[in-house]
């Protein structure tokens, strides 16, 4: 369902909601123990990263960096994965 939302929503709406969608996806990625769910969540994050504007992407990357250098270890892995997805 998230795939359809990310693909079909107009770019302007997706940009407006991208930070909210991203944060919820990262929470799922960091907390879910099911590998299939985490894999699908990662795919949704990758798709979101590919569809947002450069301004929204910058905000997403800033969130990722702040989590990666922060003290909350459970977010380090998710932040690192997001950085990798943006590189590839």
KEKEFI-82682 format. One line per 10 residues: number of its first residue (from 1); their letters; for each residue y negated, z negated, x negated of N, C-alpha, C, O. Coordinates in steps of 0.2 Angstrom, whole numbers. Layout:
<atoms>
NUM = a = Y Z X Y Z X Y Z X Y Z X; ...;
</atoms>
This chain:
<atoms>
1 = xxxxxxxxxx = 6 0 -4 0 0 0 -6 0 -4 -11 4 -3; -6 -4 -10 -12 -4 -14 -13 3 -17 -19 5 -18; -8 6 -19 -8 13 -22 -12 17 -17 -17 21 -19; -11 17 -11 -14 21 -6 -21 19 -5 -26 24 -4; -23 13 -5 -30 11 -4 -34 13 -10 -39 16 -10; -31 12 -16 -35 14 -22 -36 22 -22 -41 24 -25; -31 26 -20 -31 33 -20 -36 36 -15 -39 41 -16; -36 33 -9 -39 36 -3 -46 33 -2 -50 37 2; -47 27 -4 -54 25 -3 -59 29 -6 -58 31 -12; -65 30 -4 -70 34 -7 -72 30 -14 -72 24 -14;
11 = xxxxxxxxxx = -74 34 -19 -76 31 -25 -81 25 -25 -81 20 -28; -86 26 -20 -91 21 -20 -89 14 -17 -91 9 -20; -84 15 -12 -82 8 -10 -77 5 -15 -77 -1 -15; -73 9 -18 -68 7 -23 -72 3 -29 -70 -2 -31; -78 6 -31 -82 3 -36 -85 -3 -33 -85 -8 -37; -87 -4 -27 -90 -10 -24 -84 -16 -24 -86 -21 -25; -78 -14 -23 -73 -19 -22 -68 -19 -28 -64 -23 -28; -70 -16 -33 -65 -15 -39 -64 -22 -43 -59 -24 -45; -69 -26 -43 -69 -32 -47 -64 -37 -43 -60 -41 -45; -65 -37 -36 -61 -41 -32 -54 -39 -32 -49 -43 -33;
21 = xxxxxxxxxx = -53 -33 -31 -46 -30 -32 -43 -32 -38 -37 -34 -39; -47 -31 -44 -44 -32 -50 -42 -39 -51 -37 -41 -54; -46 -44 -49 -45 -51 -50 -39 -53 -47 -35 -57 -49; -38 -51 -40 -32 -52 -37 -26 -49 -40 -20 -53 -40; -26 -43 -42 -20 -40 -46 -19 -44 -52 -13 -45 -53; -23 -46 -56 -22 -50 -62 -19 -57 -60 -14 -59 -64; -21 -60 -55 -18 -66 -53 -11 -65 -51 -7 -69 -53; -9 -60 -48 -2 -58 -46 2 -57 -53 7 -59 -53; -1 -53 -57 2 -51 -63 3 -58 -68 9 -58 -71; -1 -62 -68 0 -68 -72 4 -73 -68 8 -77 -72;
31 = xxxxxxxxxx = 5 -73 -62 9 -79 -59 15 -77 -56 20 -81 -54; 17 -70 -54 23 -68 -51 28 -68 -56 27 -65 -62; 34 -70 -54 40 -71 -59 45 -65 -58 49 -64 -62; 44 -61 -53 48 -55 -52 45 -49 -56 40 -47 -55; 50 -46 -60 48 -41 -64 46 -35 -61 41 -31 -63; 49 -33 -55 47 -27 -51 40 -28 -48 36 -23 -48; 38 -34 -46 32 -35 -43 27 -34 -49 21 -31 -48; 28 -37 -54 23 -37 -60 22 -30 -62 17 -27 -64; 28 -26 -62 28 -19 -64 23 -15 -59 19 -11 -61; 24 -16 -53 20 -13 -48 13 -15 -48 8 -11 -47;
41 = xxxxxxxxxx = 12 -21 -50 5 -23 -50 2 -20 -56 -4 -18 -56; 5 -20 -62 2 -16 -68 1 -9 -66 -4 -7 -69; 5 -6 -63 4 1 -61 -3 2 -56 -6 7 -57; -4 -3 -52 -10 -3 -48 -16 -4 -52 -21 -1 -51; -15 -9 -57 -21 -10 -61 -23 -4 -65 -29 -2 -66; -18 0 -68 -19 6 -72 -22 11 -67 -27 15 -69; -20 12 -61 -23 17 -56 -30 15 -55 -34 19 -55; -31 8 -54 -38 6 -52 -43 8 -58 -48 10 -57; -40 6 -64 -44 8 -70 -46 15 -71 -51 17 -73; -41 19 -69 -42 26 -69 -47 29 -64 -49 35 -65;
51 = xxxxxxxxxx = -48 25 -59 -52 28 -53 -59 25 -53 -63 28 -49; -61 20 -56 -67 17 -55 -72 20 -60 -70 24 -65; -79 19 -59 -84 22 -63 -84 18 -69 -81 13 -70; -88 21 -74 -88 18 -81 -92 11 -80 -90 6 -84; -96 10 -76 -100 4 -75 -95 -2 -72 -94 -7 -75; -90 0 -68 -85 -4 -65 -80 -6 -70 -78 -11 -71; -78 -1 -74 -73 -2 -79 -76 -6 -85 -72 -10 -87; -82 -6 -86 -85 -10 -91 -85 -18 -89 -83 -22 -93; -86 -19 -82 -85 -26 -79 -78 -28 -80 -77 -34 -82; -73 -24 -78 -66 -26 -79 -64 -27 -86 -61 -32 -87;
61 = xxxxxxxxxx = -67 -23 -91 -65 -25 -98 -68 -31 -100 -66 -35 -104; -74 -33 -97 -78 -39 -99 -74 -45 -97 -73 -50 -100; -71 -44 -90 -67 -50 -88 -61 -51 -92 -59 -56 -94; -58 -45 -94 -52 -45 -98 -53 -49 -105 -49 -53 -107; -58 -47 -108 -60 -50 -115 -62 -57 -114 -59 -61 -118; -65 -59 -109 -67 -66 -108 -60 -70 -106 -60 -76 -109; -56 -68 -103 -49 -71 -102 -45 -71 -108 -42 -77 -110; -45 -66 -112 -41 -66 -118 -44 -71 -123 -40 -74 -127; -50 -72 -124 -53 -77 -129 -54 -84 -126 -56 -88 -129; -52 -84 -119 -53 -91 -116 -47 -95 -118 -43 -94 -121;
71 = xxxxxxxxxx = -47 -101 -115 -42 -106 -116 -36 -106 -111 -31 -109 -112; -37 -102 -106 -31 -102 -101 -26 -97 -103 -26 -91 -103; -21 -100 -106 -16 -96 -110 -12 -91 -105 -10 -86 -107; -11 -93 -98 -8 -89 -94 -11 -83 -92 -8 -78 -89; -18 -82 -94 -21 -76 -93 -21 -71 -99 -23 -66 -99; -19 -74 -105 -19 -70 -111 -15 -64 -111 -17 -58 -112; -9 -65 -108 -4 -59 -108 -7 -54 -103 -7 -48 -105; -10 -56 -97 -12 -51 -92 -19 -47 -95 -19 -41 -94; -23 -51 -99 -29 -48 -102 -27 -43 -107 -30 -38 -108; -22 -45 -111 -19 -40 -116 -17 -34 -113 -18 -28 -116;
81 = xxxxxxxx = -13 -34 -108 -10 -29 -104 -15 -24 -102 -15 -18 -102; -21 -27 -99 -26 -23 -96 -29 -19 -102 -31 -13 -101; -31 -22 -108 -34 -19 -113 -29 -13 -115 -32 -8 -117; -23 -14 -116 -18 -9 -118 -18 -3 -113 -18 3 -115; -19 -4 -106 -19 1 -101 -25 5 -102 -25 11 -100; -31 2 -104 -37 6 -104 -37 10 -110 -40 15 -111; -33 8 -115 -32 12 -121 -28 18 -120 -29 24 -124; -23 18 -116 -18 23 -115 -19 26 -108 -16 31 -106;
</atoms>
